[in-house]
Amino acid sequence: MTSQLDGKQTADQPVPSLHYLCIRYEFQDSTGRFELDSLEPLDNYTKPGSRGTRCQLRGRRYCVARGCSRGRGRDSRTEAGTRPGTISAVTYAASFADVRDAAARIRDHVHRTPVVTCRALDELAGRSLFLKCENLQKVGAFKMRGATNAVLSLEPSARARGVVTHSSGNFAQALALAARGVGVSAHIVMPRTAPAVKRDAVLGYGARVIPCEPNLAAREETARRVLAETGATFVHPYDQGSIIAGQGTCALELMEQVPDLDAVVAPVGGGGLMSGISIAARGLDPKIRLIGAEPAGADDAARSLAAGELLPQTGPDTIADGLLTSLGKLTWPILRDHLETIVTVTDDQIVAAMRLVMSRAKLVVEPSAAVPVAAALSERFRELEGLRRVGVVLSGGNVDLDRLPWNSGSEG
């Protein structure tokens, strides 16, 4: 039996390809070129006798192995005194070719969502905003793209065994619908506290729902049990190559629909959407500027980018409940190497942006989708020069209309 969970091998599983599991770097200095699968800051190797080649990536100095095919751990640092080298190639979990392949694969299964403009928002932003309406995607969110690509990428034998994920939100519905579309069974682990409307939607798409306690450890343990019982394939909600490639297809569409964009801004939670956008957008235009948007109450990506290392999400507290999770091991390197910055916004800014989009652009968006709009309207964003035409990805529109986050009354 073969199964996959969180990019780690189970005991009875053949080792997946390096391309799937980790990030590869091709390093070049005066002595030649070789590959390694990790880079660590030079500061990690300051103890006496610690030596290695230095290289540059995003302005930081790194220490890597010499004379071996892959640098792993301090034992592989073997030679001192060499000149700084350069990173000549990087292999991420998904490539531009993967995004193009995903676009062709899912074309007949997802919506080509429209791009909407709104003069009122443009005036407030001081630039032209082009809203990519993933809130109008199937299941009301961009996640249908990645889920569909993941399911359609499976070999026939794997499809026959089904798919498993753990999710309480949009991805649960997306995987359930994507699987039903091609006759694949779906097993969705959901916390028992998940809203009944979401659980019912997953059941309505024909998936099996397995309840668990509302914590990550319980989700993962329950998913492992289901994998062992079914032999199905685990599909990660965001930290998986096929998911990243699928999400990137929205950027391919956006840049075909709106030529000559100066930048794209999108929300960051686990990083699957922004990672896919980064790969796709830079594949089409290496000079395009990429900006993440994140709630101030769940700002692990902004903190990670500032620190230059992956930092965990701790005690997230925000109305944007789709952005509570931490970055993944596969999404983080892509964001680290591509994002110019991440703009954080308060819940008050998110609610104000949500109301503006709904009242002026006439689009129903969830709080997470309002985050990049709030960022584009912020003072910090205004300080970014040279941005005349900005693509803004509205990630989803699944909101309870009976519980909108503002009081009823007349608009000002």
Stockholm file with secondary structure:
# STOCKHOLM 1.0

chainA/1-412         MTSQLDGKQTADQPVPSLHYLCIRYEFQDSTGRFELDSLEPLDNYTKPGSRGTRCQLRGRRYCVARGCSRGRGRDSRTEAGTRPGTISAVTYAASFADVRDAAARIRDHVHRTPVVTCRALDELAGRSLFLKCENLQKVGAFKMRGATNAVLSLEPSARARGVVTHSSGNFAQALALAARGVGVSAHIVMPRTAPAVKRDAVLGYGARVIPCEPNLAAREETARRVLAETGATFVHPYDQGSIIAGQGTCALELMEQVPDLDAVVAPVGGGGLMSGISIAARGLDPKIRLIGAEPAGADDAARSLAAGELLPQTGPDTIADGLLTSLGKLTWPILRDHLETIVTVTDDQIVAAMRLVMSRAKLVVEPSAAVPVAAALSERFRELEGLRRVGVVLSGGNVDLDRLPWNSGSEG
#=GR chainA/1-412 SS CCCEETTEECTTSCCCCHHHHSCEEEEEETTEEEEESCCEEGGGGCSTTCCCEEEEETTEEEEECSSSSSCCSGGGCCCCSCCCEEEEEEECSSCHHHHHHHHHHHTTTSCCCCEECCHHHHHHHTSEEEEEEGGGSGGGBTHHHHHHHHHHTSCHHHHHHCEEEECSSHHHHHHHHHHHHTTCCEEEEEETTSCHHHHHHHHHTTCEEEEECSSHHHHHHHHHHHHHHHCCEECCSSSSHHHHHHHHHHHHHHHHHSCSCSEEEEECSSSHHHHHHHHHHHHHCTTCEEEEEEEGGGCHHHHHHHHTSCCCCCSCCCSCGGGCSCCCTTHHHHHHHHCSEEEEECHHHHHHHHHHIIIIICCCCCHHHHHHHHHHTSHHHHTSTTCSEEEEEECBCCCCGGGCSSCCSCCC
#=GC SS_cons         CCCEETTEECTTSCCCCHHHHSCEEEEEETTEEEEESCCEEGGGGCSTTCCCEEEEETTEEEEECSSSSSCCSGGGCCCCSCCCEEEEEEECSSCHHHHHHHHHHHTTTSCCCCEECCHHHHHHHTSEEEEEEGGGSGGGBTHHHHHHHHHHTSCHHHHHHCEEEECSSHHHHHHHHHHHHTTCCEEEEEETTSCHHHHHHHHHTTCEEEEECSSHHHHHHHHHHHHHHHCCEECCSSSSHHHHHHHHHHHHHHHHHSCSCSEEEEECSSSHHHHHHHHHHHHHCTTCEEEEEEEGGGCHHHHHHHHTSCCCCCSCCCSCGGGCSCCCTTHHHHHHHHCSEEEEECHHHHHHHHHHIIIIICCCCCHHHHHHHHHHTSHHHHTSTTCSEEEEEECBCCCCGGGCSSCCSCCC
//
